[in-house]
Amino acid sequence: MWGKTGELQEFKNNGFTLMEILLVLALLMIILGISLPRLNSSVGYTQNQADLANRVLIEGAVELYKLDTGLVPESIDDLLHPPKEVTGWRGPYLERELSPPMEGRDTYEFDDKGKLLP
């Protein structure tokens, strides 16, 4: 294109082409496709490990409760606060109430022998 002074002017190419943008988007999709399944599996693994750690703490607290009172706790609340009409309670046996890290479960429950239900 000719300028005002009669000189040939060149257009500057300051943007990206459509092909360059599509190539970058395709590479990002490939990277996300590889990394997201690994991220999801690591979240599940972490939740399982947290659940196992909670179970070990609760089962230890139940054993201490049984040694002190001679009874099986009815709920986790019995490990945190002294139940009425129970003698020998020396708790709290847990620092705080532990809840399952998985969705769909609100609290841990015991059977008649003080074992945690799955």
PETABEL-V641043 format. One record per residue. N is the residue number from 0. PHI is phi as a letter, one per 20 degrees, with the letter a starting at -180 (999 if undefined). PSI is psi in radians with two decimals (NA if undefined). OMEGA is omega in whole degrees, -180 to 180 (* if undefined). Layout:
# PETABEL-V641043
n=N phi=PHI psi=PSI omega=OMEGA
n=N phi=PHI psi=PSI omega=OMEGA
This chain:
# PETABEL-V641043
n=0 phi=999 psi=2.51 omega=-178
n=1 phi=e psi=2.37 omega=179
n=2 phi=e psi=-3.04 omega=-178
n=3 phi=f psi=-0.53 omega=-177
n=4 phi=e psi=0.07 omega=179
n=5 phi=n psi=0.12 omega=180
n=6 phi=e psi=2.64 omega=178
n=7 phi=f psi=2.14 omega=180
n=8 phi=d psi=2.50 omega=177
n=9 phi=d psi=2.50 omega=175
n=10 phi=e psi=2.42 omega=177
n=11 phi=e psi=2.37 omega=179
n=12 phi=e psi=1.66 omega=-175
n=13 phi=e psi=-0.02 omega=-175
n=14 phi=d psi=3.13 omega=176
n=15 phi=e psi=2.61 omega=177
n=16 phi=e psi=2.85 omega=179
n=17 phi=f psi=-0.67 omega=-180
n=18 phi=f psi=-0.70 omega=179
n=19 phi=f psi=-0.74 omega=179
n=20 phi=f psi=-0.78 omega=179
n=21 phi=f psi=-0.65 omega=178
n=22 phi=f psi=-0.77 omega=178
n=23 phi=f psi=-0.75 omega=178
n=24 phi=f psi=-0.71 omega=178
n=25 phi=f psi=-0.73 omega=178
n=26 phi=f psi=-0.70 omega=177
n=27 phi=f psi=-0.70 omega=179
n=28 phi=f psi=-0.69 omega=179
n=29 phi=f psi=-0.78 omega=180
n=30 phi=f psi=-0.77 omega=178
n=31 phi=f psi=-0.68 omega=179
n=32 phi=f psi=-0.53 omega=178
n=33 phi=e psi=-0.68 omega=-171
n=34 phi=e psi=-0.57 omega=-176
n=35 phi=f psi=-0.78 omega=177
n=36 phi=f psi=-0.62 omega=178
n=37 phi=f psi=-0.65 omega=178
n=38 phi=f psi=-0.78 omega=179
n=39 phi=f psi=-0.70 omega=180
n=40 phi=f psi=-0.57 omega=179
n=41 phi=f psi=-0.55 omega=176
n=42 phi=f psi=-0.77 omega=178
n=43 phi=f psi=-0.72 omega=179
n=44 phi=f psi=-0.75 omega=-180
n=45 phi=f psi=-0.71 omega=178
n=46 phi=f psi=-0.72 omega=178
n=47 phi=f psi=-0.73 omega=-180
n=48 phi=f psi=-0.68 omega=177
n=49 phi=f psi=-0.67 omega=178
n=50 phi=f psi=-0.77 omega=178
n=51 phi=f psi=-0.73 omega=179
n=52 phi=f psi=-0.74 omega=177
n=53 phi=f psi=-0.74 omega=-179
n=54 phi=f psi=-0.70 omega=179
n=55 phi=f psi=-0.77 omega=179
n=56 phi=f psi=-0.77 omega=-178
n=57 phi=f psi=-0.75 omega=-180
n=58 phi=f psi=-0.64 omega=175
n=59 phi=f psi=-0.70 omega=179
n=60 phi=f psi=-0.65 omega=178
n=61 phi=f psi=-0.73 omega=179
n=62 phi=f psi=-0.73 omega=177
n=63 phi=f psi=-0.71 omega=178
n=64 phi=f psi=-0.79 omega=-180
n=65 phi=f psi=-0.66 omega=178
n=66 phi=f psi=-0.71 omega=-178
n=67 phi=f psi=-0.72 omega=-172
n=68 phi=d psi=-0.36 omega=-175
n=69 phi=m psi=0.15 omega=-179
n=70 phi=c psi=2.88 omega=175
n=71 phi=e psi=2.34 omega=179
n=72 phi=f psi=2.55 omega=178
n=73 phi=e psi=-0.51 omega=180
n=74 phi=b psi=3.04 omega=178
n=75 phi=f psi=-0.50 omega=179
n=76 phi=g psi=-0.57 omega=178
n=77 phi=f psi=-0.41 omega=178
n=78 phi=e psi=-0.29 omega=-178
n=79 phi=d psi=-0.63 omega=-176
n=80 phi=c psi=2.49 omega=-178
n=81 phi=f psi=2.16 omega=177
n=82 phi=f psi=2.71 omega=178
n=83 phi=f psi=2.56 omega=176
n=84 phi=m psi=0.49 omega=175
n=85 phi=d psi=2.20 omega=180
n=86 phi=d psi=2.66 omega=178
n=87 phi=n psi=0.06 omega=-179
n=88 phi=f psi=2.18 omega=-178
n=89 phi=c psi=0.46 omega=-174
n=90 phi=f psi=-2.91 omega=9
n=91 phi=f psi=2.53 omega=-177
n=92 phi=e psi=-0.24 omega=174
n=93 phi=c psi=2.60 omega=179
n=94 phi=f psi=-0.58 omega=-179
n=95 phi=b psi=2.90 omega=178
n=96 phi=f psi=2.23 omega=-180
n=97 phi=e psi=2.33 omega=178
n=98 phi=d psi=2.65 omega=-180
n=99 phi=f psi=2.42 omega=-179
n=100 phi=f psi=-0.22 omega=-179
n=101 phi=e psi=2.60 omega=178
n=102 phi=f psi=2.62 omega=177
n=103 phi=n psi=-0.15 omega=178
n=104 phi=c psi=2.28 omega=-176
n=105 phi=e psi=-0.69 omega=-175
n=106 phi=b psi=2.89 omega=174
n=107 phi=e psi=2.53 omega=180
n=108 phi=c psi=2.66 omega=-179
n=109 phi=d psi=2.74 omega=169
n=110 phi=e psi=-2.97 omega=-176
n=111 phi=f psi=-0.41 omega=-177
n=112 phi=e psi=0.04 omega=179
n=113 phi=n psi=0.18 omega=178
n=114 phi=e psi=2.52 omega=179
n=115 phi=f psi=2.40 omega=176
n=116 phi=f psi=2.55 omega=-179
n=117 phi=f psi=NA omega=*
